[in-house]
């Protein structure tokens, strides 16, 4: 909010709000896109582990851990942040 010399405090102009939304829109990535990319990475790691003859139960454990990490990172990367006051 800004004071304009007349003693009144006014909020941001609509053009300023629109500019902030456009900047934010360009930086956002959908969670679905992030999840698809992470699933491809996990699939490649599983395939590599199979080729390396890693026991199946360890592949499952590793995949579960990676899915959990992927969800946490995906939510953090794609959440909507509150605008600064």
DSSP file (Angstrom, degrees, kcal/mol; ACC not computed):
  #  RESIDUE AA STRUCTURE BP1 BP2  ACC     N-H-->O    O-->H-N    N-H-->O    O-->H-N    TCO  KAPPA ALPHA  PHI   PSI    X-CA   Y-CA   Z-CA
    1    1 A X              0   0    0      0, 0.0     2,-0.4     0, 0.0    10,-0.2   0.000 360.0 360.0 360.0 148.1    0.0    0.0    0.0
    2    2 A X  E     -A   10   0A   0      8,-2.5     8,-2.6     9,-0.1     2,-0.4  -0.953 360.0-130.8-133.6 148.9    1.2    3.5   -0.8
    3    3 A X  E     -A    9   0A   0     -2,-0.4     6,-0.2     6,-0.2     0, 0.0  -0.837  14.0-161.8 -95.7 135.0    0.5    7.0    0.4
    4    4 A X        -     0   0    0      4,-1.2     5,-0.1    -2,-0.4    -1,-0.1  -0.030  49.4 -95.6-110.2  29.9   -0.1    9.4   -2.4
    5    5 A X  S    S+     0   0    0      3,-0.1    -2,-0.0     1,-0.1     0, 0.0   0.266 111.0  88.5  81.8 -13.9    0.4   12.7   -0.6
    6    6 A X  S    S-     0   0    0      2,-0.3     3,-0.1     0, 0.0    -1,-0.1   0.291 107.1-105.4-100.6  10.8   -3.2   13.3    0.1
    7    7 A X  S    S+     0   0    0      1,-0.3     2,-0.3     0, 0.0    -4,-0.0   0.379  84.5 119.9  85.9  -5.2   -3.2   11.4    3.4
    8    8 A X        -     0   0    0      2,-0.0    -4,-1.2     0, 0.0     2,-0.6  -0.722  56.1-142.7 -95.7 143.9   -5.0    8.4    1.9
    9    9 A X  E     -A    3   0A   0     -2,-0.3     2,-0.3    -6,-0.2    -6,-0.2  -0.919  23.3-170.7-104.8 124.4   -3.4    4.9    1.8
   10   10 A X  E     -A    2   0A   0     -8,-2.6    -8,-2.5    -2,-0.6     3,-0.1  -0.838  17.8-122.9-117.0 152.4   -4.3    3.0   -1.3
   11   11 A X        -     0   0    0     -2,-0.3    -9,-0.1   -10,-0.2    -1,-0.1  -0.167  52.3 -62.6 -79.5 179.9   -3.7   -0.6   -2.3
   12   12 A X        -     0   0    0      1,-0.1    -1,-0.2     2,-0.1     2,-0.0  -0.306  59.1-105.5 -65.2 149.0   -1.8   -1.7   -5.3
   13   13 A X     >  -     0   0    0      1,-0.1     4,-1.9    -3,-0.1     3,-0.4  -0.326  27.0-112.9 -70.4 157.3   -3.2   -0.7   -8.7
   14   14 A X  H  > S+     0   0    0      1,-0.2     4,-2.5     2,-0.2     5,-0.2   0.836 118.2  56.9 -62.9 -31.8   -4.9   -3.4  -10.8
   15   15 A X  H  > S+     0   0    0      2,-0.2     4,-2.2     1,-0.2    -1,-0.2   0.871 105.9  50.5 -67.2 -35.0   -2.0   -3.2  -13.4
   16   16 A X  H  > S+     0   0    0     -3,-0.4     4,-2.0     2,-0.2    -2,-0.2   0.904 111.4  47.9 -67.6 -40.5    0.5   -4.0  -10.6
   17   17 A X  H  X S+     0   0    0     -4,-1.9     4,-2.2     2,-0.2    -2,-0.2   0.918 111.5  50.4 -64.7 -43.3   -1.6   -7.0   -9.5
   18   18 A X  H  X S+     0   0    0     -4,-2.5     4,-2.2     1,-0.2    -2,-0.2   0.899 109.1  51.7 -62.1 -41.5   -2.0   -8.2  -13.2
   19   19 A X  H  X S+     0   0    0     -4,-2.2     4,-2.1     1,-0.2    -1,-0.2   0.907 109.6  49.5 -62.8 -41.9    1.8   -7.9  -13.6
   20   20 A X  H  X S+     0   0    0     -4,-2.0     4,-2.5     1,-0.2    -1,-0.2   0.908 110.8  50.0 -62.9 -41.8    2.5  -10.0  -10.5
   21   21 A X  H  X S+     0   0    0     -4,-2.2     4,-2.5     1,-0.2    -1,-0.2   0.887 109.7  50.7 -65.8 -38.3    0.0  -12.7  -11.7
   22   22 A X  H  X S+     0   0    0     -4,-2.2     4,-1.5     2,-0.2    -1,-0.2   0.896 111.2  48.1 -66.7 -39.5    1.6  -12.9  -15.1
   23   23 A X  H  X S+     0   0    0     -4,-2.1     4,-0.9     1,-0.2    -2,-0.2   0.930 114.2  46.6 -64.6 -44.6    5.1  -13.3  -13.6
   24   24 A X  H >X S+     0   0    0     -4,-2.5     4,-1.1     1,-0.2     3,-0.7   0.891 108.0  56.8 -64.7 -39.0    3.8  -16.0  -11.3
   25   25 A X  H 3< S+     0   0    0     -4,-2.5     3,-0.4     1,-0.2    -1,-0.2   0.864 104.7  52.2 -62.3 -36.7    2.0  -17.8  -14.1
   26   26 A X  H 3< S+     0   0    0     -4,-1.5    -1,-0.2     1,-0.2    -2,-0.2   0.737 111.0  47.3 -71.8 -23.0    5.2  -18.1  -16.1
   27   27 A X  H << S+     0   0    0     -4,-0.9    -1,-0.2    -3,-0.7    -2,-0.2   0.590  90.1 101.0 -95.0 -12.0    7.0  -19.7  -13.2
   28   28 A X     <  -     0   0    0     -4,-1.1     2,-0.4    -3,-0.4    50,-0.1  -0.473  49.0-168.7 -78.2 144.0    4.4  -22.3  -12.2
   29   29 A X        -     0   0    0     48,-0.3    -2,-0.0    -2,-0.2    -3,-0.0  -0.998  27.8-114.4-127.7 134.7    4.6  -25.9  -13.3
   30   30 A X     >  -     0   0    0     -2,-0.4     4,-1.9     1,-0.1     5,-0.1  -0.338  16.5-127.1 -69.7 150.3    1.7  -28.2  -12.8
   31   31 A X  H  > S+     0   0    0      1,-0.2     4,-2.9     2,-0.2     5,-0.2   0.861 108.9  58.6 -63.8 -35.6    2.0  -31.0  -10.3
   32   32 A X  H  > S+     0   0    0      2,-0.2     4,-2.3     1,-0.2    -1,-0.2   0.913 106.1  47.0 -61.4 -43.5    0.9  -33.5  -13.0
   33   33 A X  H  > S+     0   0    0      2,-0.2     4,-2.1     1,-0.2    -1,-0.2   0.908 113.4  49.0 -64.7 -41.6    3.8  -32.5  -15.3
   34   34 A X  H  X S+     0   0    0     -4,-1.9     4,-2.3     1,-0.2    -2,-0.2   0.915 111.4  49.9 -62.8 -43.5    6.2  -32.8  -12.4
   35   35 A X  H  X S+     0   0    0     -4,-2.9     4,-2.4     2,-0.2    -2,-0.2   0.881 109.1  51.5 -64.9 -39.2    4.9  -36.2  -11.4
   36   36 A X  H  X S+     0   0    0     -4,-2.3     4,-2.0     2,-0.2    -1,-0.2   0.933 111.4  47.4 -63.6 -45.2    5.1  -37.5  -15.0
   37   37 A X  H  X S+     0   0    0     -4,-2.1     4,-1.8     1,-0.2    -2,-0.2   0.905 113.0  48.0 -62.2 -41.8    8.8  -36.4  -15.2
   38   38 A X  H  X S+     0   0    0     -4,-2.3     4,-2.6     1,-0.2    -1,-0.2   0.878 108.9  54.4 -67.9 -36.5    9.6  -37.9  -11.8
   39   39 A X  H  X S+     0   0    0     -4,-2.4     4,-2.6     2,-0.2    -1,-0.2   0.877 106.8  51.6 -63.5 -37.6    7.9  -41.2  -12.8
   40   40 A X  H  X S+     0   0    0     -4,-2.0     4,-2.2     2,-0.2    -1,-0.2   0.912 110.4  48.5 -65.0 -41.8   10.0  -41.4  -15.9
   41   41 A X  H  X S+     0   0    0     -4,-1.8     4,-2.3     2,-0.2    -2,-0.2   0.931 112.5  48.0 -62.5 -45.9   13.2  -40.9  -13.8
   42   42 A X  H  X S+     0   0    0     -4,-2.6     4,-2.6     1,-0.2    -2,-0.2   0.910 110.3  52.8 -62.2 -41.9   12.0  -43.6  -11.3
   43   43 A X  H  X S+     0   0    0     -4,-2.6     4,-2.4     1,-0.2    -1,-0.2   0.904 109.3  49.0 -60.1 -41.6   11.2  -46.0  -14.2
   44   44 A X  H  X S+     0   0    0     -4,-2.2     4,-2.3     2,-0.2    -1,-0.2   0.895 111.5  49.0 -65.3 -39.9   14.7  -45.5  -15.7
   45   45 A X  H  X S+     0   0    0     -4,-2.3     4,-2.3     2,-0.2    -2,-0.2   0.891 110.8  50.3 -66.6 -38.8   16.3  -46.2  -12.3
   46   46 A X  H  X S+     0   0    0     -4,-2.6     4,-2.3     2,-0.2    -2,-0.2   0.927 110.8  49.4 -63.2 -44.6   14.2  -49.3  -11.8
   47   47 A X  H  X S+     0   0    0     -4,-2.4     4,-2.3     1,-0.2    -2,-0.2   0.914 111.6  48.9 -61.2 -43.3   15.2  -50.5  -15.3
   48   48 A X  H  X S+     0   0    0     -4,-2.3     4,-1.5     1,-0.2    -1,-0.2   0.882 110.2  51.3 -63.6 -38.1   18.9  -49.9  -14.5
   49   49 A X  H  <>S+     0   0    0     -4,-2.3     5,-2.6     2,-0.2    -2,-0.2   0.880 109.4  50.4 -66.7 -37.4   18.6  -51.7  -11.2
   50   50 A X  H ><5S+     0   0    0     -4,-2.3     3,-1.6     1,-0.2    -2,-0.2   0.927 110.1  49.4 -65.0 -44.1   17.0  -54.7  -12.9
   51   51 A X  H 3<5S+     0   0    0     -4,-2.3    -1,-0.2     1,-0.3    -2,-0.2   0.810 109.1  53.3 -64.3 -28.3   19.9  -54.7  -15.5
   52   52 A X  T 3<5S-     0   0    0     -4,-1.5    -1,-0.3    -5,-0.2    -2,-0.2   0.378 115.7-118.9 -86.3   4.2   22.3  -54.6  -12.5
   53   53 A X  T < 5 +     0   0    0     -3,-1.6     2,-0.3     1,-0.2    -3,-0.2   0.861  49.4 170.8  60.1  40.2   20.6  -57.6  -11.0
   54   54 A X      < -     0   0    0     -5,-2.6    -1,-0.2     1,-0.1     5,-0.1  -0.639  45.1 -96.3 -75.6 136.0   19.6  -55.8   -7.8
   55   55 A X    >>  -     0   0    0     -2,-0.3     4,-1.4     1,-0.1     3,-0.8  -0.234  31.5-121.4 -55.8 143.5   17.2  -58.0   -5.7
   56   56 A X  H 3> S+     0   0    0      1,-0.3     4,-2.2     2,-0.2     5,-0.2   0.823 107.9  58.1 -58.7 -38.3   13.5  -57.2   -6.4
   57   57 A X  H 3> S+     0   0    0      1,-0.2     4,-2.0     2,-0.2    -1,-0.3   0.850 106.7  49.5 -66.0 -31.5   12.6  -56.3   -2.8
   58   58 A X  H <> S+     0   0    0     -3,-0.8     4,-2.5     2,-0.2    -1,-0.2   0.823 107.7  54.4 -74.1 -30.5   15.3  -53.6   -2.8
   59   59 A X  H  X S+     0   0    0     -4,-1.4     4,-2.4     2,-0.2    -2,-0.2   0.919 109.5  47.6 -65.1 -42.7   14.0  -52.2   -6.0
   60   60 A X  H  X S+     0   0    0     -4,-2.2     4,-2.4     2,-0.2    -2,-0.2   0.923 112.1  49.3 -64.0 -44.5   10.5  -51.9   -4.5
   61   61 A X  H  X S+     0   0    0     -4,-2.0     4,-2.3     1,-0.2    -2,-0.2   0.939 112.9  47.4 -60.0 -46.9   11.9  -50.2   -1.4
   62   62 A X  H  X S+     0   0    0     -4,-2.5     4,-2.4     1,-0.2    -1,-0.2   0.889 111.4  50.9 -61.8 -40.0   13.9  -47.8   -3.5
   63   63 A X  H  X S+     0   0    0     -4,-2.4     4,-2.3     2,-0.2    -1,-0.2   0.900 109.6  49.8 -65.9 -40.7   10.9  -47.0   -5.7
   64   64 A X  H  X S+     0   0    0     -4,-2.4     4,-2.1     2,-0.2    -2,-0.2   0.921 112.0  48.1 -64.4 -43.3    8.7  -46.3   -2.6
   65   65 A X  H  X S+     0   0    0     -4,-2.3     4,-2.4     1,-0.2    -2,-0.2   0.923 112.5  48.9 -62.5 -44.0   11.3  -44.0   -1.1
   66   66 A X  H  X S+     0   0    0     -4,-2.4     4,-2.6     1,-0.2    -2,-0.2   0.864 108.5  53.3 -66.3 -35.8   11.7  -42.2   -4.5
   67   67 A X  H  X S+     0   0    0     -4,-2.3     4,-2.3     2,-0.2    -1,-0.2   0.923 110.1  48.4 -63.5 -42.8    7.9  -41.8   -4.9
   68   68 A X  H  X S+     0   0    0     -4,-2.1     4,-2.3     2,-0.2    -2,-0.2   0.926 112.9  46.8 -62.0 -45.1    7.7  -40.2   -1.4
   69   69 A X  H  X S+     0   0    0     -4,-2.4     4,-2.7     1,-0.2     5,-0.2   0.903 111.3  53.0 -62.7 -40.7   10.6  -37.8   -2.2
   70   70 A X  H  X S+     0   0    0     -4,-2.6     4,-2.5     2,-0.2    -2,-0.2   0.890 108.7  48.7 -62.7 -40.6    8.9  -37.0   -5.5
   71   71 A X  H  X S+     0   0    0     -4,-2.3     4,-2.5     2,-0.2     5,-0.2   0.939 113.0  47.3 -64.9 -46.3    5.6  -36.1   -3.9
   72   72 A X  H  X S+     0   0    0     -4,-2.3     4,-2.0     1,-0.2    -2,-0.2   0.929 116.5  43.0 -61.3 -45.6    7.3  -33.9   -1.3
   73   73 A X  H  X S+     0   0    0     -4,-2.7     4,-2.5     2,-0.2    -1,-0.2   0.880 113.5  52.9 -68.4 -37.2    9.4  -32.1   -3.9
   74   74 A X  H  X S+     0   0    0     -4,-2.5     4,-1.8    -5,-0.2    -2,-0.2   0.910 110.3  46.2 -65.6 -42.4    6.5  -31.8   -6.3
   75   75 A X  H  X S+     0   0    0     -4,-2.5     4,-1.2     1,-0.2    -1,-0.2   0.918 114.5  48.4 -65.1 -42.8    4.2  -30.2   -3.8
   76   76 A X  H  < S+     0   0    0     -4,-2.0    -2,-0.2    -5,-0.2     3,-0.2   0.901 114.8  45.0 -64.5 -40.3    7.0  -27.8   -2.7
   77   77 A X  H  < S+     0   0    0     -4,-2.5   -48,-0.3     1,-0.2    -1,-0.2   0.784 121.4  36.1 -75.3 -27.1    7.8  -26.8   -6.3
   78   78 A X  H  < S+     0   0    0     -4,-1.8    -1,-0.2    -5,-0.2    -2,-0.2   0.423  84.3 119.4-111.1   1.5    4.2  -26.4   -7.5
   79   79 A X     <  -     0   0    0     -4,-1.2     2,-0.6    -3,-0.2    -3,-0.0  -0.308  69.3-110.9 -68.3 152.4    2.4  -24.9   -4.5
   80   80 A X        -     0   0    0    -52,-0.0     2,-0.3     1,-0.0    -1,-0.1  -0.739  33.1-144.0 -83.6 121.0    0.8  -21.5   -4.8
   81   81 A X        -     0   0    0     -2,-0.6     2,-0.2     1,-0.1     3,-0.1  -0.620  17.9-111.9 -86.6 144.8    2.7  -19.0   -2.7
   82   82 A X        -     0   0    0     -2,-0.3     3,-0.1     1,-0.1    -1,-0.1  -0.545  39.6-106.9 -71.2 137.4    0.9  -16.2   -0.9
   83   83 A X        -     0   0    0     -2,-0.2     2,-0.1     1,-0.1    -1,-0.1  -0.360  39.6 -99.6 -64.8 145.6    1.8  -12.8   -2.4
   84   84 A X              0   0    0      1,-0.1    -1,-0.1    -3,-0.1    -3,-0.0  -0.407 360.0 360.0 -65.4 138.7    4.0  -10.6   -0.3
   85   85 A X              0   0    0     -2,-0.1    -1,-0.1    -3,-0.1    -2,-0.1   0.473 360.0 360.0 -80.0 360.0    2.1   -8.0    1.7
